[in-house]
Amino acid sequence: MYTYDIDWKPDATLWSNRWDIYLRGNPDDEIHVFAIVNSLMIIFFLSGIVAMILLRTLRKEVRRHEERSDELGMGGLRE
């Protein structure tokens, strides 16, 4: 069985000001923002590389398909 004890201590902080310490923020918040921006930049960079590879591959495949269609006399995507 688990129990705990609570001791109530009077405090001079007003009820309306008791959240101020949490709302002021933490000095380490700037580090978190920097890390998020850095991660987003890496994601966009890698996504761009993947998109370039896909576009080059698709262009090559379309070109190959058109050449085969022309060889067989079936026309191509241009018609």
Beta strands, then each sheet from edge to edge (+ up, - down):
end
